[in-house]
Amino acid sequence: MSVPAELPAAFASLRGHDWQRVTLGKSGADVWRIDMGGGNVVFLKTGPAQALSELPGEAERLEWLAHMGLRAPRLVELVQTATRHWLLMTQVPGQDLTHETGRPEELCRMMAQGLRRLHALDPRHCPFDQSVSRQLAAGAARVEAGLVDEDDFDARHRGWSAAEVLAWVEANRPSEAELVVTHGDACLPNLMADGGRFSGIIDCGRLGLADRWQDLALACRSIMFNCGEAYVAPFLQAYGAAWDPVKYRFYNALDELF
């Protein structure tokens, strides 16, 4: 795999190692897995340097998580050039939950385990606001900047414009329950497992305080897509929540903007 031509000088030592492009996920960023040898693996993530980039915020969240006792990538270095942001991170042990779809009962158990642990973090110590108000403002800014990929909308919203989705979520905002520390994009590729147990989270750019259904809605959608609708109930039972169709519909619609 060729090294990106615009690689900053700060990362010159990475040249000559084994680079592998990571294509799983839909973050919009470019990600590489770099095998440094001797069992040492790092990940390099990059995206355009624009006002709405999540990478500087992700670096802040990784530094915060490092002090909270929940496994996530550790920040090695953030480099910001005139045109791109570059985020170098360590590896989280294990494999993401897409590798567990052949064992859907175990997948649901591990996903519930991971989200319970994340949501149990003390919200008083979390400085990142991901409330509906904050996300609606960010979503509106992304619509205005033309950053929403309308071709990637779910079947329910296919044919809608980004402005129409924004108008719908603004008009159908549900009440928020107790705010907890949420991942923000709790789909199978972003939760890790090792040895049959949850081992950490990755892709943390949207982590912050929100209603727990911010995560439960996207987790249920990911389970439906990868394992089938029949596994949603076991997942929610393992987590300890009841199905909420209103919040499920809302948070999936809100996610279209990101």
C-alpha positions as CSV (number, residue, x, y, z in Angstrom):
1,M,0.0,0.0,0.0
2,S,1.5,3.4,-1.0
3,V,1.9,6.1,1.6
4,P,-0.2,9.2,1.0
5,A,1.8,11.8,-0.9
6,E,0.7,14.6,1.5
7,L,1.9,12.7,4.7
8,P,3.2,15.3,7.2
9,A,6.9,15.3,8.0
10,A,6.0,14.6,11.6
11,F,5.0,11.1,10.5
12,A,7.9,10.4,8.2
13,S,9.1,7.6,10.5
14,L,5.9,5.6,9.4
15,R,7.2,5.3,5.8
16,G,8.6,1.9,5.0
17,H,6.2,0.0,7.3
18,D,3.2,-2.1,6.2
19,W,0.2,0.1,5.4
20,Q,-3.3,-1.3,5.0
21,R,-6.3,0.8,4.0
22,V,-9.3,0.4,6.4
23,T,-12.5,0.5,4.4
24,L,-15.0,-0.6,7.1
25,G,-17.3,2.2,8.4
26,K,-18.7,5.4,7.0
27,S,-16.9,8.1,8.9
28,G,-15.9,10.1,5.8
29,A,-12.3,10.0,6.9
30,D,-9.4,8.1,5.4
31,V,-7.9,5.5,7.7
32,W,-4.9,3.2,7.5
33,R,-3.7,0.4,9.7
34,I,0.1,0.5,10.0
35,D,2.0,-2.5,11.2
36,M,5.2,-1.3,12.8
37,G,6.5,-4.8,13.5
38,G,7.0,-6.6,16.7
39,G,3.3,-6.6,17.4
40,N,3.1,-2.8,17.4
41,V,0.2,-1.5,15.3
42,V,-1.0,2.1,15.0
43,F,-3.9,3.7,13.0
44,L,-3.7,6.9,11.1
45,K,-6.8,8.8,10.3
46,T,-7.1,11.9,8.1
47,G,-9.7,14.3,6.8
48,P,-10.0,17.7,5.2
49,A,-9.1,20.7,7.4
50,Q,-12.5,22.5,7.6
51,A,-14.4,24.1,10.4
52,L,-16.7,21.1,10.9
53,S,-14.0,18.4,11.0
54,E,-14.4,15.9,13.8
55,L,-10.8,15.0,14.1
56,P,-9.6,17.7,16.6
57,G,-12.6,16.9,18.7
58,E,-11.9,13.2,18.5
59,A,-8.3,13.8,19.7
60,E,-9.8,15.6,22.8
61,R,-12.2,12.8,23.5
62,L,-9.4,10.2,23.3
63,E,-7.3,12.1,25.8
64,W,-10.4,12.3,28.1
65,L,-11.1,8.6,27.7
66,A,-7.5,7.7,28.6
67,H,-8.3,9.0,32.2
68,M,-11.7,7.3,32.5
69,G,-10.8,3.6,32.6
70,L,-12.7,2.6,29.4
71,R,-10.5,1.2,26.7
72,A,-10.2,3.3,23.5
73,P,-7.4,4.2,21.2
74,R,-4.7,6.3,22.8
75,L,-3.8,9.5,21.1
76,V,-0.2,9.4,19.8
77,E,-0.2,12.7,17.9
78,L,-2.6,15.2,16.1
79,V,-1.1,17.1,13.2
80,Q,-3.0,19.9,11.6
81,T,-1.8,21.3,8.2
82,A,-3.3,23.9,6.1
83,T,-5.4,21.4,4.1
84,R,-5.8,18.3,6.3
85,H,-6.0,17.0,9.9
86,W,-4.0,13.8,10.8
87,L,-4.7,11.7,13.9
88,L,-2.3,8.9,14.9
89,M,-3.7,6.4,17.4
90,T,-2.8,3.1,19.1
91,Q,-4.7,-0.1,18.5
92,V,-7.5,-1.4,20.7
93,P,-7.2,-5.2,21.4
94,G,-9.5,-7.6,19.6
95,Q,-11.8,-7.3,16.6
96,D,-14.8,-5.2,15.9
97,L,-18.2,-6.8,16.3
98,T,-18.8,-7.3,12.6
99,H,-16.6,-10.4,13.1
100,E,-19.2,-11.8,15.5
101,T,-22.3,-11.9,13.3
102,G,-22.1,-15.6,13.0
103,R,-22.7,-15.7,16.8
104,P,-25.6,-13.2,17.1
105,E,-26.5,-14.1,20.7
106,E,-23.0,-13.5,21.8
107,L,-22.8,-10.3,19.7
108,C,-25.8,-8.9,21.5
109,R,-24.4,-9.8,24.9
110,M,-21.1,-8.1,24.1
111,M,-22.7,-5.0,22.6
112,A,-24.9,-4.6,25.6
113,Q,-22.0,-5.1,27.9
114,G,-20.0,-2.4,26.2
115,L,-22.7,0.2,26.1
116,R,-23.6,-0.5,29.8
117,R,-20.0,0.2,30.7
118,L,-19.8,3.3,28.6
119,H,-23.1,4.7,29.9
120,A,-22.0,4.0,33.5
121,L,-19.2,6.6,33.3
122,D,-19.9,9.5,35.6
123,P,-21.5,12.2,33.4
124,R,-20.4,14.9,35.7
125,H,-16.9,14.5,34.4
126,C,-17.7,14.6,30.7
127,P,-17.1,18.0,29.0
128,F,-18.6,17.0,25.6
129,D,-22.1,18.1,24.9
130,Q,-24.0,15.9,22.4
131,S,-27.5,16.8,23.4
132,V,-30.2,17.1,20.8
133,S,-29.8,20.9,20.8
134,R,-26.1,20.6,20.1
135,Q,-26.6,18.0,17.5
136,L,-29.4,19.9,15.7
137,A,-27.1,22.9,15.5
138,A,-24.2,20.8,14.2
139,G,-26.5,19.1,11.7
140,A,-27.9,22.4,10.4
141,A,-24.3,23.6,9.9
142,R,-23.5,20.4,7.9
143,V,-26.6,20.9,5.8
144,E,-25.6,24.5,5.1
145,A,-22.0,23.5,4.2
146,G,-23.2,20.7,1.8
147,L,-21.5,18.0,3.8
148,V,-24.5,15.6,4.2
149,D,-24.3,12.6,1.9
150,E,-27.9,12.2,0.6
151,D,-27.0,9.1,-1.4
152,D,-26.2,7.3,1.9
153,F,-29.6,7.8,3.5
154,D,-31.5,4.7,4.9
155,A,-34.4,3.3,2.9
156,R,-36.9,5.3,5.0
157,H,-35.3,8.6,3.9
158,R,-34.3,7.7,0.4
159,G,-35.3,10.5,-1.9
160,W,-35.3,13.1,0.8
161,S,-33.1,16.1,0.8
162,A,-30.8,16.8,3.7
163,A,-32.9,19.9,4.4
164,E,-36.0,17.8,4.6
165,V,-34.4,15.4,7.1
166,L,-33.3,18.4,9.1
167,A,-36.8,19.9,9.1
168,W,-38.2,16.5,10.2
169,V,-35.9,16.1,13.2
170,E,-36.5,19.7,14.2
171,A,-40.2,19.1,14.2
172,N,-40.1,15.7,15.9
173,R,-37.7,16.3,18.7
174,P,-38.5,13.9,21.6
175,S,-38.0,14.7,25.3
176,E,-34.5,13.7,26.6
177,A,-34.1,11.5,29.6
178,E,-31.1,11.4,31.9
179,L,-28.0,12.3,29.9
180,V,-25.2,9.7,29.9
181,V,-21.8,9.4,28.2
182,T,-22.7,8.0,24.8
183,H,-20.5,6.9,21.9
184,G,-22.6,8.8,19.3
185,D,-22.2,6.2,16.5
186,A,-22.7,2.9,18.3
187,C,-22.7,0.5,15.4
188,L,-21.0,-2.9,15.2
189,P,-17.7,-1.6,13.5
190,N,-17.1,0.8,16.4
191,L,-17.3,-1.7,19.3
192,M,-14.5,-4.1,19.9
193,A,-14.4,-7.6,21.5
194,D,-11.5,-9.9,22.6
195,G,-11.8,-13.4,23.9
196,G,-15.6,-13.2,24.0
197,R,-15.8,-10.0,26.0
198,F,-16.2,-6.3,25.1
199,S,-12.7,-4.8,24.9
200,G,-13.2,-1.1,23.9
201,I,-14.5,1.5,21.5
202,I,-13.1,3.2,18.4
203,D,-14.1,6.1,16.1
204,C,-15.0,8.4,19.1
205,G,-15.5,11.7,17.3
206,R,-19.1,12.0,18.4
207,L,-18.7,10.8,22.0
208,G,-20.5,13.0,24.6
209,L,-23.5,13.5,26.9
210,A,-26.8,12.5,25.3
211,D,-29.9,10.4,25.9
212,R,-28.9,6.8,26.0
213,W,-31.2,6.2,23.0
214,Q,-28.6,8.0,20.9
215,D,-26.6,4.8,21.2
216,L,-29.4,2.3,21.6
217,A,-31.1,3.4,18.4
218,L,-28.0,3.1,16.2
219,A,-27.1,-0.2,18.0
220,C,-30.5,-1.6,17.3
221,R,-30.3,-0.5,13.6
222,S,-26.9,-2.1,13.3
223,I,-28.1,-5.4,14.8
224,M,-31.2,-5.5,12.5
225,F,-29.0,-5.0,9.5
226,N,-26.3,-7.5,10.4
227,C,-28.2,-10.1,12.4
228,G,-31.9,-9.6,11.9
229,E,-34.7,-7.9,13.7
230,A,-35.3,-10.9,16.0
231,Y,-32.1,-10.0,17.9
232,V,-33.1,-6.5,18.9
233,A,-35.2,-7.8,21.8
234,P,-32.4,-9.9,23.3
235,F,-30.0,-7.0,23.0
236,L,-32.3,-4.6,24.8
237,Q,-33.0,-7.2,27.4
238,A,-29.3,-7.7,28.0
239,Y,-28.8,-3.9,28.2
240,G,-31.8,-3.4,30.4
241,A,-34.0,-1.1,28.3
242,A,-37.5,-1.3,26.7
243,W,-38.1,-0.7,23.0
244,D,-38.9,3.0,22.3
245,P,-40.1,3.4,18.7
246,V,-40.3,7.2,18.9
247,K,-36.6,7.6,20.0
248,Y,-35.5,4.9,17.6
249,R,-37.1,6.7,14.7
250,F,-35.8,10.1,15.8
251,Y,-32.1,9.2,16.5
252,N,-31.8,7.3,13.2
253,A,-33.1,10.3,11.3
254,L,-30.8,12.6,13.2
255,D,-27.9,10.3,12.3
256,E,-28.5,10.9,8.6
257,L,-27.0,14.4,9.0
258,F,-23.6,13.1,10.2
